[in-house]
Amino acid sequence: MIEDFGFEGREILAELVDGDRVAIHSRVDVRYRPTGQVSSTEILDLFRIQDGKIVELIEFADTAQVKAMIS
């Protein structure tokens, strides 16, 4: 899936840091490379930091929008 989609023009809407956890709420333009279709969406990235390094990343996206782009 990562080969078929590209993020363009990320705008960070909010950041939250709590101990070793960081949440980033962003708006991005997503390009579906096989068709060139571009759509704007919001995503949420949850990071866990340990010894100054990212040790975990969970990303949430609008899966219904992704499905519509590939259909």
Backbone torsions as a table, in degrees:
resi	resn	phi	psi	omega
1	MET	NA	-35.6	-178.0
2	ILE	-62.8	-29.3	179.1
3	GLU	-72.0	-27.5	-175.3
4	ASP	-87.9	-17.7	-175.4
5	PHE	-122.6	143.9	175.1
6	GLY	-131.0	139.2	175.8
7	PHE	-92.6	134.0	179.9
8	GLU	-133.6	143.9	172.0
9	GLY	62.3	49.4	-179.8
10	ARG	-67.0	132.2	173.6
11	GLU	-121.4	118.9	178.8
12	ILE	-79.1	122.5	-178.5
13	LEU	-93.4	-33.7	-179.3
14	ALA	-159.4	150.2	176.7
15	GLU	-132.7	144.2	178.0
16	LEU	-142.6	128.1	178.7
17	VAL	-119.3	129.6	178.1
18	ASP	-141.6	99.1	-178.0
19	GLY	63.7	-121.3	-179.1
20	ASP	-93.1	10.9	-178.8
21	ARG	-112.3	141.1	177.1
22	VAL	-133.4	133.1	175.3
23	ALA	-118.1	132.4	178.6
24	ILE	-125.1	120.7	176.8
25	HIS	-101.9	121.1	-175.0
26	SER	-130.2	155.8	168.8
27	ARG	-111.4	131.2	-179.2
28	VAL	-135.7	155.5	168.1
29	ASP	-94.6	127.5	-178.7
30	VAL	-108.3	126.6	177.3
31	ARG	-105.9	125.5	172.5
32	TYR	-89.4	103.5	-170.1
33	ARG	-58.4	-39.4	-178.3
34	PRO	-59.1	-30.9	-179.2
35	THR	-112.8	-15.3	-176.1
36	GLY	82.3	-1.0	-179.4
37	GLN	-63.0	135.9	178.2
38	VAL	-119.7	136.5	179.3
39	SER	-140.0	142.3	177.2
40	SER	-89.2	137.9	179.2
41	THR	-151.8	169.9	175.9
42	GLU	-113.3	144.5	178.4
43	ILE	-132.2	161.1	176.8
44	LEU	-129.7	124.3	177.4
45	ASP	-109.6	129.8	176.1
46	LEU	-114.1	118.7	-178.6
47	PHE	-110.3	148.5	167.1
48	ARG	-121.2	128.6	-175.4
49	ILE	-108.8	136.7	177.4
50	GLN	-141.2	126.2	-179.2
51	ASP	53.5	38.7	177.4
52	GLY	76.9	8.1	-178.7
53	LYS	-123.4	149.6	174.3
54	ILE	-74.2	120.3	179.3
55	VAL	-110.5	-10.8	178.5
56	GLU	-153.8	139.7	174.6
57	LEU	-139.8	126.0	173.5
58	ILE	-121.2	129.1	-178.7
59	GLU	-120.8	132.1	177.4
60	PHE	-109.7	135.0	179.5
61	ALA	-139.9	168.2	179.1
62	ASP	-79.8	94.4	-175.9
63	THR	-67.5	-28.3	176.8
64	ALA	-66.1	-38.0	177.4
65	GLN	-67.3	-41.2	176.3
66	VAL	-59.6	-45.2	179.4
67	LYS	-60.7	-41.4	179.4
68	ALA	-64.1	-35.9	-179.6
69	MET	-68.1	-34.6	-176.6
70	ILE	-92.1	-7.2	-179.2
71	SER	-83.3	NA	NA
